[in-house]
Amino acid sequence: MNKKSLTERDICTKFITPAVKDAGWDVLSQIREQVYFTRGRIIVRGRLVTRGKAKFADHIPPAHAARA
């Protein structure tokens, strides 16, 4: 199997998720997949306020995802 030909999602499915399971994590209750875990940095310029790019994770414990 040529890992360079796999997509990021394929690598998560074939390698990362099984490793998380083998480490003793319950994937259904302890892990969230494909999650934005911040809303983005707040940028203020004079009276203009906007948000930067939100941070994204392939796997994250649900407690961290709930804080966003």
C-alpha positions in Angstrom: 0.0 0.0 0.0 1.4 3.4 -1.0 0.6 5.9 1.7 1.3 8.8 -0.6 -1.6 7.9 -2.8 -4.1 7.9 0.2 -6.2 10.9 1.2 -6.0 12.4 4.6 -9.3 10.9 5.5 -8.1 7.4 4.3 -5.0 7.7 6.6 -7.3 8.7 9.6 -9.6 5.7 8.9 -6.8 3.1 8.3 -4.2 4.2 10.8 -5.1 6.8 13.3 -8.6 5.6 14.4 -7.4 2.0 15.0 -4.4 3.3 17.0 -6.8 5.3 19.2 -8.9 2.2 19.7 -5.9 0.1 20.6 -4.9 2.7 23.1 -8.1 2.0 25.0 -10.3 4.9 23.9 -14.0 4.3 23.2 -14.4 5.9 19.8 -18.1 6.4 20.1 -18.1 8.2 23.4 -14.6 9.6 23.9 -13.6 10.8 20.5 -15.1 13.3 18.0 -13.8 13.3 14.4 -13.6 16.1 11.9 -14.2 18.9 14.4 -13.7 22.7 14.5 -12.5 23.3 18.0 -12.1 27.1 18.0 -14.2 29.8 16.4 -11.1 31.7 15.2 -8.9 34.5 16.5 -10.7 37.8 17.0 -9.1 40.5 14.9 -9.8 44.2 15.7 -8.8 47.0 13.4 -10.3 50.3 14.5 -14.1 49.8 14.5 -13.9 46.7 12.3 -14.0 43.4 14.1 -13.7 40.0 12.4 -12.6 36.5 13.1 -9.6 34.6 11.7 -9.6 31.0 10.5 -11.1 28.4 12.9 -8.8 25.6 14.0 -9.8 22.1 12.8 -8.8 18.6 14.2 -9.2 15.1 12.8 -9.7 13.6 16.2 -10.4 15.3 19.5 -11.8 14.4 23.0 -15.4 15.7 23.2 -14.7 17.9 26.3 -12.4 20.1 24.2 -14.8 20.4 21.3 -17.6 21.5 23.7 -15.5 24.5 24.8 -15.6 26.2 21.4 
